Amino acid sequence: MPRTPATARRPRIGLVAGGLGAYWPQFPELLPQLQRSAARVTERMREFDAEVIDVGFISDAQEGAVAAEKLRAADCDLIVGFLTTYMTATMLVPIAQRSGAPVLLINLQPTESMDHATFDTGAWLAYCGACPLPEMANAFERVGVPFRSVSGYLEDERAWQRIGGWIRAAGVRSVLRHGRHGLMGHLYPGMYDVSTDLTMVPGNTGGHVEVLEFDDLRVRVEKVADDEVTAKLAETREIFELADSVVEEDLRWAARVAVGLDRLVADFDLDSLAYYHRGLDGETHERLGAGMILGASLLTARSIPTCGEYELRTSLAMLIADRLGAGGSFTELQALNFRDGVVEMGHDGPGHLAISERKPLLRGLGVYHGKRGWGVSVEFDVKHGPVTLIGVGQSRDGRYRLIAAEGEVVGGPLLEIGNTTSRVDFGCDPGEWTDAWSASGVGHHWALATGRLLPELRAVAELTGVPLVEVAV
């Protein structure tokens, strides 16, 4: 069964709540109130697209040690510690040290403020989750554990938005740590920046690179039945507008290749795929390479980013964007428009259909510029509004870095040549922005994603250990 966003790898979030057990006999109503708050946090946490491992409420260091072992065994991508009231650092430090996962502390008091006229000490203590935060920060620093926290109240949507950002970042960490990334074909001749030492992928982010041959696709395409092609054509006509230039024979071939790609991704359990094959004289491998665009775009829309030109690192950038819920379309620079103050960017071939401004177009092309082959290509403009560029650069020593910039896609004239093309306004001179972006070491391609993602990318950088370079002029 092909993987969909609903069945894609989800982050595993460990959850533990706690407070100081010395309070319970002194204030009998306090613990039940805090446990109700903890149950509400568990309920809200389960609303996120994550697997939540709730190990319950702890009251002392011994119970903290038991929770630490449970969370270590669960192999979580993020541990969330809920400070319901004051608790000592000895209760959480073992969890932070032993779990092997980043820890987020949350301090969510019951309501926006106390009722000072009626509260006694027991009622106040339910609002005292902020009290241990400095203690935790100091203790985490001294034992070498990075500290991060979110403070607010139980129904504080701003706080929950921040918590959700950390969970989405944990989702990125999860898919990078456990993901399977297909690399099929060979390097586009001469693209030094695209070439990747495959060991650097697990070395920087974790995960596995599955080296594939185009013959792995060929044998699957050869087994595609006519009724499967018919079904894929029906799906295509529902999703796309078809230009008059589309040749029926080319469309049927693209649909056949798309079915083969679905099988390839399912058989190798891939989270992403990068490909390129040059081919010669219209032989089968050249036709396969030329027939990839439809299927690659459909896969990308299903949260399995697929891009051309053997761009493994950009498929990772697209995966990051997708797991942040922002799409992520294969992109490069196309031209600078100094009259309108915009940078025109996009790419021929695959795009993320979910972030198109309108119904995407399939256009028939007699030639793919700079590549072998012919057939159908995808054309659209990314949704107008805020966008973020996400690239994965590599330094001389092999270290990866995330590179990002925020801008806004605006309307205006676009080429009609079967490319995804967007006009991006960065609020400055297009030439100056292009120089700064190029100097970041981003490489030839990147992902174009919707929304302003720098806060969540900072969280991704912190959880993965891959540094973030923010480009602004």
Helices and strands as residue ranges (DSSP letters): E 12-18, G 21-23, H 30-45, E 51-58, H 61-74, E 78-83, H 89-98, E 103-109, H 121-125, G 128-130, H 133-143, E 149-153, H 157-178, E 180-185, G 192-194, H 200-204, E 208-212, H 214-222, H 226-239, E 241-242, H 248-268, E 272-276, H 284-290, H 292-301, E 306-307, H 312-323, E 327-337, E 342-348, G 353-355, E 361-365, E 375-379, E 385-394, E 400-410, E 419-425, H 430-439, E 446-450, H 454-464, E 468-470
